[in-house]
Amino acid sequence: MDYQMNKTVNIALQILPSSKSIHPYTLVDKAIEVIASSGLRYKVTPFETVMEGSYDEIMKVVKKAQEACYDSGADSLMTYVKIQSSRNDVSIEDKMEKYE
């Protein structure tokens, strides 16, 4: 049984787009727009965006974010994903509350 996959997880997504004609930040903004419109809880940081939700729902957003970059003119992407799962739910606040 997929114990952790039924719980809330945190997934950090970093997309590093490359294009001959479009600044990478413009392409990253397109990925962040997808995340923002997903309805998931998320936090943008200087190097990656952390999302909170179910594993399957976040991975769908990861795919859509990559597609948005290509649709906006990216020639290639380096995509890095980090996953924190647990037998219990994982929240962004558990890691950040003492710093904010």
C-alpha positions as CSV (number, residue, x, y, z in Angstrom):
1,M,0.0,0.0,0.0
2,D,1.2,3.5,-0.8
3,Y,1.1,5.0,2.8
4,Q,3.0,8.2,2.0
5,M,1.2,8.8,-1.3
6,N,-2.1,9.3,0.5
7,K,-0.6,12.0,2.7
8,T,0.2,15.6,2.1
9,V,3.8,15.9,0.8
10,N,6.1,18.8,0.0
11,I,7.7,18.8,-3.4
12,A,10.3,21.4,-4.4
13,L,10.5,22.2,-8.1
14,Q,13.4,23.9,-9.8
15,I,13.1,24.5,-13.6
16,L,16.2,25.9,-15.4
17,P,15.1,26.8,-18.9
18,S,17.3,27.6,-21.8
19,S,16.4,29.7,-24.8
20,K,18.4,31.5,-27.5
21,S,16.0,34.4,-27.5
22,I,14.0,34.5,-24.2
23,H,15.4,35.4,-20.8
24,P,15.2,32.4,-18.4
25,Y,13.3,34.5,-15.8
26,T,10.5,35.1,-18.3
27,L,10.2,31.3,-18.8
28,V,10.4,30.6,-15.0
29,D,7.6,33.1,-14.5
30,K,5.4,30.9,-16.8
31,A,6.1,27.9,-14.7
32,I,5.2,29.9,-11.5
33,E,2.0,31.0,-13.1
34,V,1.0,27.4,-13.6
35,I,1.8,26.6,-9.9
36,A,-0.1,29.7,-8.8
37,S,-3.2,28.8,-10.7
38,S,-3.1,25.2,-9.5
39,G,-4.9,25.9,-6.2
40,L,-2.0,24.2,-4.3
41,R,-0.3,25.9,-1.4
42,Y,3.2,27.0,-2.5
43,K,6.1,29.2,-1.6
44,V,8.4,30.7,-4.2
45,T,12.1,31.0,-3.1
46,P,15.1,32.3,-5.0
47,F,16.1,28.8,-6.2
48,E,12.9,26.7,-6.3
49,T,9.2,26.7,-5.6
50,V,7.9,24.4,-2.8
51,M,4.4,23.0,-3.3
52,E,2.2,21.3,-0.7
53,G,-0.5,18.7,-1.6
54,S,-0.9,15.1,-2.7
55,Y,1.9,13.5,-4.6
56,D,-0.2,12.8,-7.7
57,E,-1.7,16.3,-7.8
58,I,1.7,18.0,-7.5
59,M,3.3,15.8,-10.1
60,K,0.6,16.9,-12.6
61,V,1.5,20.5,-11.9
62,V,5.2,19.7,-12.4
63,K,4.4,18.4,-15.9
64,K,2.2,21.4,-16.7
65,A,4.9,23.8,-15.5
66,Q,7.4,22.2,-17.9
67,E,4.9,22.3,-20.7
68,A,4.3,26.0,-20.1
69,C,8.0,26.7,-20.4
70,Y,8.2,24.9,-23.7
71,D,5.0,26.5,-25.0
72,S,6.6,29.9,-24.1
73,G,9.7,29.3,-26.2
74,A,12.2,27.2,-24.1
75,D,14.7,25.2,-26.1
76,S,15.5,22.9,-23.2
77,L,14.9,22.5,-19.5
78,M,16.9,21.1,-16.6
79,T,14.2,20.1,-14.0
80,Y,15.0,19.2,-10.5
81,V,12.4,17.7,-8.1
82,K,12.9,17.1,-4.3
83,I,10.2,15.2,-2.4
84,Q,9.5,15.1,1.3
85,S,7.0,12.5,2.4
86,S,6.2,11.0,5.7
87,R,3.8,8.6,7.3
88,N,2.1,11.8,8.5
89,D,1.2,14.9,6.6
90,V,4.1,17.3,5.7
91,S,3.5,21.0,5.7
92,I,5.6,24.0,4.7
93,E,5.0,25.6,8.0
94,D,6.6,22.7,9.9
95,K,9.9,23.8,8.3
96,M,9.4,27.6,8.0
97,E,7.4,28.9,11.0
98,K,10.4,29.7,13.2
99,Y,12.0,31.7,10.3
100,E,9.0,33.9,9.3
